[in-house]
């Protein structure tokens, strides 16, 4: 185990003002607290906190972060307490250690709901101090480096969690080197054969062509020297997982990939970056569509660089990244650059993003998420995707995830603009709203007063901000529709018993039913969560009691039919829901009694070879109570007042609505299923005829379900 003096001296080397005594005291305290504890490898457990501290010292971080690394497992795994750490090392370090402890206890690989809620807690902890996450990422990296000592099942679980959560998060924070290593270790565990295959291909390529990296590096240096650009040039092979991901995305084999080699040009100034770009493009042909300028349009995590792909030596396509040394520091360490030291002082890198401002830009879009699933979706959409940069007509840059559409663009500017979007122009040409935007395009949003988000938009957008705003609008619109429908249902239900659906009566019903206000009652009526009978029962229970005592009230699930044997119970089959006036037949079903089918029910074909199960039935003569439920399907114009008028028509035919379900919503027409109660076939025919006579009804028919997946309908 590396002694405390070496760690303290390493920190002192980049920060002469470091408190070496406090680091040594934290080292001694942590070693004493973990005394006797062993890792799976058999090493003393404290070797792990020390390794995490050294990882963070390599990032040139402050004393508080280094000490937190040494103590990050003490509260969780030893008898140490928050109070004791605060007394010994101060409140700042105690809060950091406690924050890391909370992150360690989050099960980010658990079930969807728990994962979503834990993600919310993770970002809350980050928002208080990003150093908490820096320690946690270093902790995960060291654990992944030593993961071979765990049993295989746990290795796979940790690797999956790292690949899904920690590696993308490290990348989103700008710590690309850490993301690459975390992904490569996880890839080795999750898909070892694929990784070995790619490594073998690299070995074969080197044997066939030699090591081309030094040759191409020399070529680039010669070009830059000729252009009088003072710069460093580095070349590398892409990581196996990066190669594998490109193969999967492009559906191509290893030999067809164009950028398995990458080169970096580090210049003294931003001006030199563009001079170097011109020199490279003058010497080698640029590959169309493979140019990105992140210097003029930086990523939100502070990343700045020019990316281009050229056809280099022997026609090999290589990726070239061009940036300054300060940009390179941010590209390698991300938000950690905010705390880094140089020459003994906190180094103010002009390109380092303030982590708290950075976090606010990430979490701003999450405010509309109403539940944990929404939040998790936003995290994955907003944090773990590449970006495209588009422009408003005034030249302002709008950053969006890869795959974003004009609707995403509109909502990124303002929710009001997104809600009222009716079209878009990209580079001056009208395009469909589902068009995927590309880097550098200029987007103009066409708006119209009165326009509202459409349900289909949710499938077109990729940003959490847009999805949340669309869902919020649709929820409000759906509630307004349910309230309007509920008011009609309440009016019809109460008029049938000689009462009026006044606001006072509805408010009284809300109070008696435990709802907040009358709109909640109406919304539940419109959503079929409660029925008109429930409303009457809340206001006039004596009417319901009287109705229950009357001779006409009976259990609708037990129809009166003739032909059932002694002790047999008949139930209407849900596939055809037969009603009086239709010819019926019974099918004996073990454990369910007798299922009553209409004679033309398609399900009866399943019993053609079982004649012993068939029972001849017919309806009894008297059926005056409308208690047989049937489902009707109708297509109606999407216009003001049509739905209320249809509900009134059904009520005027002395039929009751028990449920309404919209199956398709278009700007001009709605398709819906309505469950109604009727006496018999004659009653149903009257209802269908009354609805069909309305000029705003395009189609109405009885709807029957078939359990095998088919659909049988009888048109009015």
C-alpha positions in Angstrom: 0.0 0.0 0.0 1.4 3.4 -1.0 2.4 5.5 2.1 0.6 8.7 3.1 3.7 10.8 2.4 3.8 9.8 -1.3 0.1 10.8 -1.7 0.7 14.1 0.1 3.8 14.9 -1.9 2.0 14.2 -5.2 -0.8 16.7 -4.2 1.9 19.2 -2.9 3.6 19.0 -6.3 0.7 20.7 -8.1 -0.7 22.6 -5.1 2.1 23.9 -2.8 -0.6 25.3 -0.5 -1.9 21.9 0.2 -2.5 20.9 3.9 -0.3 17.8 3.9 -0.9 17.3 7.6 -4.6 17.0 7.1 -4.2 14.5 4.2 -1.9 12.4 6.4 -4.3 12.6 9.3 -7.2 11.4 7.0 -5.0 8.6 5.7 -4.2 7.5 9.3 -7.8 7.7 10.3 -9.1 5.8 7.3 -6.5 3.1 7.7 -7.4 2.7 11.4 -11.2 2.6 10.7 -10.8 -0.1 8.0 -8.3 -2.1 10.0 -9.0 -5.8 9.6 -11.2 -5.4 6.6 -10.2 -7.2 3.4 -11.1 -6.9 -0.3 -12.2 -9.9 -2.3 -8.6 -10.1 -3.6 -7.3 -10.6 0.0 -5.7 -7.2 0.1 -6.3 -4.8 3.0 -9.5 -2.9 2.2 -7.8 0.5 2.7 -5.8 -0.1 -0.5 -9.0 0.8 -2.4 -9.6 4.3 -0.9 -5.9 5.1 -1.4 -6.1 4.1 -5.0 -9.2 6.3 -5.5 -7.4 9.2 -3.9 -4.4 8.8 -6.3 -6.8 8.7 -9.3 -8.2 12.1 -8.2 -4.8 13.5 -7.5 -3.9 12.7 -11.1 -6.8 15.0 -12.0 -5.1 17.7 -9.8 -8.0 18.1 -7.5 -8.3 20.0 -4.3 -7.5 18.7 -0.8 -11.2 18.3 0.2 -11.7 15.9 -2.7 -8.6 13.9 -2.0 -9.5 13.5 1.7 -13.1 12.6 0.8 -11.6 9.8 -1.4 -9.6 8.4 1.6 -12.7 8.5 3.8 -15.5 7.7 1.3 -16.3 4.3 2.8 -15.9 5.0 6.5 -19.5 6.0 7.3 -20.9 3.1 5.4 -18.4 0.3 6.3 -16.9 1.2 9.7 -18.0 2.6 13.1 -17.2 6.1 12.0 -19.9 8.7 12.0 -20.8 11.9 10.2 -20.3 13.9 13.5 -16.9 12.5 14.1 -15.6 13.2 10.6 -17.0 16.8 10.9 -15.2 17.3 14.2 -11.9 15.9 12.8 -11.9 17.2 9.2 -14.6 19.9 9.0 -18.1 20.2 7.7 -17.2 20.5 4.0 -15.4 17.1 4.0 -18.1 15.5 6.2 -20.8 16.6 3.8 -18.8 15.3 0.8 -18.2 11.9 2.5 -21.9 11.7 3.4 -22.9 12.5 -0.2 -20.7 9.7 -1.6 -22.2 7.3 1.0 -25.7 8.2 -0.3 -24.6 7.6 -3.9 -23.1 4.2 -3.0 -26.4 3.1 -1.5 -28.3 3.9 -4.6 -29.2 0.7 -6.6 -29.0 2.2 -10.1 -29.3 -1.3 -11.7 -32.5 -2.2 -9.9 -36.0 -2.2 -11.3 -37.3 0.6 -13.5 -39.1 2.5 -10.8 -36.4 2.3 -8.2 -33.7 3.1 -10.8 -35.7 6.2 -11.9 -36.1 7.5 -8.3 -32.5 6.8 -7.5 -31.4 8.7 -10.6 -33.3 11.7 -9.2 -31.4 11.4 -5.9 -28.1 11.1 -7.8 -28.7 14.4 -9.6 -29.8 16.0 -6.4 -26.5 15.0 -4.7 -24.6 16.2 -7.7 -26.4 19.5 -7.6 -25.1 20.2 -4.1 -21.5 19.4 -5.0 -20.2 17.8 -8.2 -17.1 16.6 -6.4 -19.3 13.9 -4.8 -19.8 12.4 -8.3 -16.1 12.8 -9.2 -15.2 10.7 -6.1 -17.9 8.1 -7.0 -16.7 7.8 -10.6 -13.1 7.3 -9.4 -14.4 4.7 -6.9 -16.2 2.9 -9.7 -13.2 3.0 -12.0 -10.9 1.4 -9.4 -13.6 -1.2 -8.6 -13.9 -2.1 -12.3 -10.1 -2.3 -12.6 -10.1 -5.0 -9.9 -13.5 -6.6 -10.8 -11.9 -10.0 -11.7 -12.0 -11.0 -8.0 -15.8 -10.9 -7.9 -18.0 -13.9 -8.9 -19.1 -13.8 -12.6 -22.8 -13.0 -12.0 -21.8 -9.9 -10.0 -19.2 -8.9 -12.6 -21.9 -8.9 -15.3 -24.3 -6.9 -13.1 -21.7 -4.3 -12.3 -20.5 -4.1 -15.9 -24.0 -3.6 -17.2 -24.6 -0.8 -14.6 -21.3 0.8 -15.6 -22.1 0.6 -19.3 -25.6 2.0 -18.8 -25.0 4.6 -16.1 -21.5 5.5 -15.1 -19.6 5.5 -18.4 -22.1 7.7 -20.2 -22.2 10.0 -17.1 -18.4 10.3 -17.2 -18.6 11.2 -20.8 -21.4 13.7 -20.3 -19.2 15.4 -17.6 -16.4 15.6 -20.2 -14.1 12.9 -18.7 -13.7 11.0 -21.9 -10.6 9.1 -20.9 -12.6 7.6 -18.0 -15.6 6.8 -20.1 -13.3 5.0 -22.6 -11.7 2.9 -19.9 -15.0 2.1 -18.1 -16.6 1.0 -21.4 -13.6 -1.1 -22.4 -13.6 -3.0 -19.1 -17.4 -3.5 -19.2 -17.2 -4.6 -22.9 -14.5 -7.2 -21.9 -17.0 -8.7 -19.4 -20.3 -8.4 -21.3 -19.0 -9.5 -24.7 -15.5 -11.0 -24.5 -15.6 -12.7 -27.8 -16.5 -9.5 -29.7 -13.6 -7.6 -28.0 -11.1 -10.4 -28.7 -12.2 -10.4 -32.4 -11.6 -6.7 -32.8 -8.2 -7.0 -31.1 -7.3 -9.9 -33.5 -8.3 -7.7 -36.5 -6.0 -4.9 -35.2 -3.1 -7.4 -34.9 -3.8 -8.7 -38.4 -4.0 -5.1 -39.8 -0.7 -4.2 -38.2 1.0 -7.3 -39.6 -0.3 -6.5 -43.1 0.3 -2.8 -43.3 2.8 -2.2 -40.5 2.2 0.4 -37.7 0.8 3.3 -39.7 0.2 5.6 -36.8 3.9 6.9 -36.6 3.9 7.4 -40.4 0.7 9.4 -40.5 1.8 11.4 -37.4 5.0 12.3 -39.2 2.9 13.3 -42.3 0.7 15.6 -40.2 3.7 17.2 -38.5 5.4 17.9 -41.9 2.2 19.6 -43.2 1.9 21.7 -40.0 5.6 22.7 -40.2 5.1 23.8 -43.8 2.1 26.0 -42.6 4.3 27.4 -39.8 1.9 26.0 -37.1 3.6 25.1 -33.8 1.7 22.1 -32.5 1.9 18.7 -30.9 0.5 15.7 -32.8 -0.6 12.4 -31.2 -2.1 9.3 -32.9 -3.9 6.3 -31.5 -6.1 3.3 -32.4 -9.7 3.6 -31.4 -10.8 1.6 -28.4 -12.3 -1.9 -29.1 -15.7 -0.8 -27.7 -15.7 2.4 -29.8 -15.0 0.2 -32.9 -17.7 -2.3 -32.0 -20.3 0.5 -31.4 -19.6 1.9 -34.8 -19.9 -1.5 -36.4 -23.3 -2.0 -34.8 -24.6 1.5 -35.7 -23.5 1.3 -39.3 -24.0 -2.4 -39.9 -20.6 -2.7 -41.4 -17.7 -5.0 -40.9 -14.3 -4.0 -39.4 -12.6 -3.7 -42.8 -15.2 -1.1 -44.0 -14.9 1.2 -41.1 -13.4 4.5 -42.1 -12.0 5.9 -38.8 -10.3 3.2 -36.7 -7.4 5.6 -36.3 -7.6 9.0 -34.6 -5.1 11.9 -34.4 -5.0 15.0 -32.2 -3.4 18.3 -33.1 -2.7 20.4 -30.0 -2.0 24.1 -30.9 -1.0 27.2 -29.0 -4.1 29.3 -30.0 -7.6 29.0 -31.5 -6.3 30.9 -34.6 -3.7 28.2 -35.1 -6.5 25.5 -34.9 -8.1 27.0 -38.1 -4.8 27.4 -39.8 -4.0 23.7 -39.0 -7.4 22.7 -40.3 -6.7 24.5 -43.6 -3.4 22.9 -43.9 -4.8 19.4 -43.3 -7.6 19.9 -45.8 -5.2 21.3 -48.4 -3.0 18.2 -48.2 -5.7 15.6 -47.9 -9.3 15.4 -49.2 -11.9 15.9 -46.5 -14.7 13.3 -46.2 -18.1 15.0 -46.8 -20.4 15.1 -43.8 -17.6 14.3 -41.3 -16.8 17.9 -40.2 -17.8 19.4 -36.8 -16.7 22.7 -35.3 -17.1 22.5 -31.5 -14.9 25.5 -31.0 -17.5 28.0 -32.4 -20.3 25.9 -31.0 -19.1 24.2 -27.8 -20.8 21.3 -26.1 -22.7 22.1 -22.9 -20.0 20.3 -20.8 -17.4 22.7 -22.1 -15.9 20.5 -24.8 -14.2 22.4 -27.7 -12.5 20.9 -30.7 -12.6 20.7 -34.5 -13.3 17.3 -35.8 -12.7 16.3 -39.4 -12.1 13.1 -41.3 -9.7 12.9 -44.3 -8.4 10.4 -46.7 -4.8 10.1 -45.5 -1.8 7.9 -46.4 -2.7 5.0 -48.8 -6.3 6.2 -48.9 -6.9 5.3 -45.3 -9.6 7.5 -43.7 -8.5 9.0 -40.4 -10.2 11.2 -37.9 -8.3 14.4 -36.9 -9.2 16.5 -33.8 -7.7 20.0 -33.5 -7.8 22.1 -30.3 -5.6 24.2 -28.0 -3.9 22.9 -24.8 -6.6 24.6 -22.6 -9.3 23.0 -24.7 -7.5 19.7 -24.5 -7.4 19.9 -20.7 -11.2 20.3 -20.5 -11.7 17.6 -23.1 -9.7 15.1 -20.9 -10.9 16.1 -17.5 -14.3 17.8 -18.1 -15.8 19.5 -15.1 -12.9 18.4 -13.0 -10.9 21.1 -14.6 -12.9 23.6 -12.5 -11.0 22.5 -9.4 -7.6 21.8 -11.0 -4.3 23.5 -9.9 -1.4 24.6 -11.9 1.9 26.1 -10.5 0.4 26.0 -7.0 -2.7 28.1 -7.8 -6.3 27.2 -8.8 -6.0 27.4 -12.5 -8.8 29.4 -14.2 -9.2 27.5 -17.4 -11.4 29.8 -19.6 -13.0 26.8 -21.2 -13.8 24.9 -18.0 -17.6 24.9 -17.3 -18.8 26.0 -13.9 -20.2 22.6 -12.7 -23.1 24.2 -11.0 -24.2 26.2 -14.1 -23.6 23.0 -16.1 -25.9 21.0 -13.8 -28.6 23.6 -14.0 -28.6 23.3 -17.8 -29.0 19.5 -17.4 -31.8 19.6 -14.8 -33.7 22.5 -16.3 -35.6 20.2 -18.6 -36.5 17.8 -15.8 -38.8 20.2 -14.0 -41.8 19.1 -16.0 -41.4 15.4 -15.1 -44.3 14.4 -13.0 -43.1 10.9 -12.0 -39.9 8.9 -11.8 -40.4 7.2 -15.1 -40.6 10.6 -16.9 -37.5 11.7 -15.1 -35.5 8.5 -16.0 -36.5 9.0 -19.6 -35.3 12.6 -19.6 -32.0 11.6 -18.0 -31.3 9.1 -20.8 -32.4 11.5 -23.5 -30.7 14.6 -22.3 -27.5 13.2 -20.7 -26.5 10.3 -22.8 -26.9 11.5 -26.4 -24.7 13.3 -28.9 -25.6 16.8 -29.9 -26.5 18.7 -33.0 -26.2 22.5 -33.3 -28.8 24.4 -35.2 -29.5 28.1 -35.6 -32.5 30.4 -35.2 -33.3 32.9 -38.0 -31.4 35.5 -35.8 -28.2 33.3 -35.7 -28.6 32.1 -32.1 -27.3 28.5 -31.5 -29.7 25.9 -30.2 -28.2 22.7 -28.9 -30.2 19.5 -29.4 -29.7 15.8 -29.0 -28.9 13.7 -32.1 -32.2 12.8 -33.9 -34.0 16.0 -32.8 -36.8 17.4 -35.0 -38.2 20.9 -35.5 -40.7 20.3 -32.7 -37.8 19.7 -30.3 -36.2 22.9 -31.7 -39.4 24.9 -31.0 -39.8 23.6 -27.4 -36.1 24.3 -26.8 -36.7 28.0 -27.5 -39.9 28.2 -25.4 -42.9 26.0 -24.5 -45.3 28.5 -26.0 -43.5 28.3 -29.4 -43.6 24.5 -29.2 -47.3 24.4 -28.4 -48.3 26.7 -31.3 -46.0 25.1 -33.9 -47.8 24.1 -37.2 -44.8 23.8 -39.5 -41.1 24.5 -40.0 -38.6 25.6 -42.6 -35.1 24.3 -42.6 -32.6 26.3 -44.6 -35.5 28.2 -46.1 -37.4 25.1 -47.3 -40.6 23.7 -45.8 -40.1 20.3 -44.2 -42.3 17.8 -42.3 -42.2 18.2 -38.6 -40.7 14.7 -38.2 -37.5 15.7 -40.1 -34.3 15.0 -38.2 -32.2 18.1 -37.9 -28.5 18.2 -38.9 -25.6 20.3 -37.7 -25.5 23.8 -38.9 -29.0 24.0 -40.2 -31.1 27.2 -39.8 -34.6 26.4 -38.5 -37.7 28.7 -38.7 -40.8 27.7 -36.8 -44.2 28.5 -38.3 -46.8 29.2 -35.6 -50.6 29.6 -35.5 -52.8 30.9 -32.7 -55.1 28.2 -31.3 -52.8 25.3 -32.3 -52.4 22.7 -29.7 -49.9 19.8 -29.4 -51.0 16.6 -31.2 -50.8 13.1 -29.7 -48.6 12.0 -32.7 -46.0 14.6 -31.7 -44.9 12.5 -28.8 -43.5 9.9 -31.2 -41.6 12.6 -33.2 -39.6 14.3 -30.4 -36.5 13.1 -28.6 -35.9 15.7 -25.9 -37.3 15.3 -22.4 -38.4 19.0 -22.4 -40.6 18.5 -25.5 -42.0 15.2 -24.4 -42.9 16.6 -21.0 -44.6 19.7 -22.4 -46.6 17.7 -25.0 -47.8 15.2 -22.3 -48.7 18.1 -20.0 -50.7 19.8 -22.7 -52.4 16.5 -23.7 -53.3 15.7 -20.1 -54.9 19.1 -19.7 -56.8 18.7 -22.9 -57.9 15.2 -22.0 -59.1 16.4 -18.6 -61.1 19.3 -20.2 -62.7 16.7 -22.6 -63.5 14.4 -19.7 -65.1 17.3 -17.7 -67.3 18.3 -20.7 -68.3 14.7 -21.2 -68.8 14.1 -17.5 -71.2 17.2 -17.3 -73.3 15.7 -20.1 -73.4 12.2 -18.4 -74.3 13.9 -15.1 -77.1 15.9 -16.8 -78.6 12.9 -18.5 -78.3 10.6 -15.4 -80.0 13.2 -13.1 -82.7 14.1 -15.6 -83.7 10.4 -15.8 -84.6 10.6 -12.1 -86.2 14.1 -12.4 -83.3 16.1 -11.0 -81.0 18.8 -12.3 -77.2 18.7 -12.5 -76.6 22.1 -10.9 -73.1 23.2 -9.7 -74.4 23.1 -6.2 -75.6 19.5 -6.5 -72.3 18.4 -8.1 -70.3 20.2 -5.4 -72.4 18.3 -2.8 -71.7 15.0 -4.6 -68.0 15.8 -4.7 -67.9 16.4 -0.9 -69.9 13.1 -0.3 -67.7 11.1 -2.6 -64.4 12.5 -1.1 -63.3 14.5 -4.1 -61.7 17.9 -4.0 -64.3 19.7 -6.2 -67.0 19.2 -8.7 -64.5 19.1 -11.6 -62.9 16.0 -10.2 -66.3 14.3 -10.1 -67.0 15.4 -13.7 -63.6 14.2 -14.9 -64.1 10.8 -13.3 -67.5 10.5 -14.9 -66.0 11.4 -18.2 -63.2 8.9 -17.8 -65.8 6.2 -16.7 -64.1 5.8 -13.3 -67.5 6.4 -11.7 -71.0 6.0 -13.3 -74.1 8.1 -13.4 -75.6 5.7 -10.9 -72.8 6.4 -8.5 -73.5 10.1 -8.8 -77.2 9.5 -8.1 -76.4 7.3 -5.2 -74.2 10.0 -3.6 -76.9 12.7 -3.9 -80.1 10.7 -3.6 -79.4 7.3 -1.9 -83.1 6.8 -1.3 -83.7 6.6 -5.1 -81.1 3.9 -5.5 -82.6 1.9 -2.5 -86.1 2.2 -4.0 -84.8 1.1 -7.3 -83.0 -1.9 -5.8 -86.3 -3.0 -4.1 -88.3 -2.8 -7.3 -89.2 -5.8 -9.3 -87.3 -4.8 -12.4 -83.8 -4.5 -10.8 -81.7 -7.7 -11.1 -78.1 -8.8 -11.5 -77.1 -8.1 -15.2 -74.4 -10.8 -15.0 -77.2 -13.4 -14.5 -79.5 -13.1 -17.5 -82.9 -14.8 -17.5 -82.8 -17.5 -20.1 -84.8 -20.7 -20.6 -83.0 -24.0 -21.1 -80.5 -24.0 -18.3 -80.5 -27.2 -16.2 -81.0 -27.3 -12.4 -78.1 -25.6 -10.6 -76.6 -24.3 -13.9 -75.6 -20.6 -14.0 -75.5 -18.8 -17.3 -73.2 -15.8 -18.1 -73.0 -13.7 -21.2 -69.9 -14.4 -23.2 -67.6 -11.3 -23.4 -66.7 -12.0 -27.0 -70.3 -11.3 -28.3 -72.2 -9.9 -25.3 -75.6 -11.4 -26.4 -78.8 -9.5 -25.6 -82.5 -10.4 -25.8 -83.8 -10.5 -29.3 -80.8 -12.5 -30.6 -80.8 -16.2 -31.0 -78.5 -17.7 -28.4 -76.8 -21.0 -27.5 -75.0 -22.1 -24.3 -71.5 -23.7 -24.1 -70.8 -25.6 -20.9 -67.4 -24.5 -19.5 -65.8 -26.4 -16.7 -65.6 -24.1 -13.6 -67.5 -21.3 -15.3 -71.0 -22.7 -15.7 -72.6 -22.0 -19.0 -71.3 -19.2 -21.3 -74.1 -17.7 -23.4 -73.2 -16.8 -27.0 -75.1 -15.2 -29.9 -75.7 -17.9 -32.5 -73.5 -16.0 -35.1 -70.6 -15.6 -32.6 -67.3 -16.4 -34.4 -66.0 -18.1 -31.2 -68.5 -21.0 -31.6 -66.4 -22.4 -34.4 -63.9 -23.5 -31.7 -66.6 -25.9 -30.3 -67.9 -27.4 -33.6 -66.4 -30.8 -32.8 -67.7 -30.8 -29.2 -71.5 -31.1 -29.6 -72.0 -32.5 -26.1 -71.1 -29.1 -24.7 -73.8 -27.2 -26.6 -77.0 -26.3 -24.8 -80.1 -24.9 -26.6 -81.2 -21.7 -24.9 -83.7 -18.9 -25.5 -84.5 -15.6 -23.7 -87.4 -15.3 -21.3 -90.2 -13.1 -22.6 -90.0 -10.1 -20.1 -87.0 -7.8 -20.3 -88.0 -4.3 -19.6 -84.9 -3.1 -17.7 -82.0 -1.7 -19.8 -79.2 -3.6 -18.0 -77.6 -5.5 -20.9 -74.2 -3.9 -21.7 -73.1 -3.7 -25.4 -70.2 -1.9 -27.0 -70.7 0.4 -30.0 -68.1 1.9 -32.2 -68.6 5.2 -33.8 -66.6 7.8 -35.9 -67.6 11.3 -35.2 -66.5 14.8 -36.3 -64.0 16.5 -34.0 -66.2 19.6 -33.6 -67.5 21.6 -30.7 -70.6 20.1 -29.0 -70.7 16.8 -31.0 -69.8 14.5 -28.2 -72.3 16.1 -25.8 -75.0 15.9 -28.4 -74.3 12.1 -28.9 -74.5 11.6 -25.2 -77.8 13.4 -25.1 -79.2 11.2 -28.0 -78.2 8.1 -26.1 -79.9 9.4 -22.9 -83.0 10.3 -24.8 -83.3 6.7 -26.0 -83.4 5.7 -22.3 -79.9 4.1 -22.5 -77.1 4.6 -20.0 -73.4 5.2 -20.9 -71.0 3.1 -18.7 -67.7 3.8 -20.4 -66.1 5.7 -23.3 -62.7 4.9 -24.9 -61.1 6.9 -27.6 -59.2 4.6 -30.0 -58.0 7.0 -32.6 -57.8 10.8 -32.5 -57.3 12.7 -35.8 -57.6 16.5 -36.3 -60.9 16.1 -38.1 -62.5 12.9 -36.7 -62.4 10.8 -33.5 -63.0 7.0 -33.4 -64.3 5.8 -30.1 -65.9 2.8 -28.3 -68.9 3.5 -26.1 -70.3 0.9 -23.6 -74.1 1.4 -23.2 -76.9 -0.4 -21.4 -79.9 -1.6 -23.5 -83.0 -3.8 -23.0 -82.8 -5.9 -26.1 -82.0 -5.9 -29.8 -84.9 -3.6 -30.7 -83.7 -1.0 -28.1 -80.1 -1.2 -29.5 -81.4 -0.7 -33.0 -83.3 2.5 -31.9 -80.1 3.8 -30.2 -77.9 3.1 -33.3 -80.5 4.6 -35.6 -80.7 7.8 -33.5 -77.0 8.2 -33.5 -76.6 7.4 -37.2 -79.1 10.1 -38.1 -76.8 12.8 -36.7 -75.0 14.6 -39.6 -71.7 14.7 -37.7 -71.6 10.9 -37.3 -69.6 9.2 -40.1 -70.1 5.6 -38.9 -71.7 3.7 -36.1 -71.9 0.0 -35.5 -72.1 -2.6 -32.8 -68.6 -3.8 -31.7 -67.8 -7.3 -30.8 -64.5 -8.7 -29.6 -63.1 -12.1 -30.6 -60.7 -13.6 -28.1 -58.5 -15.0 -30.9 -57.7 -11.5 -32.0 -60.2 -11.1 -34.7 -63.1 -8.5 -34.7 -66.7 -9.3 -35.5 -69.1 -6.3 -36.0 -72.7 -5.9 -36.9 -73.5 -2.7 -38.6 -76.6 -0.8 -37.7 
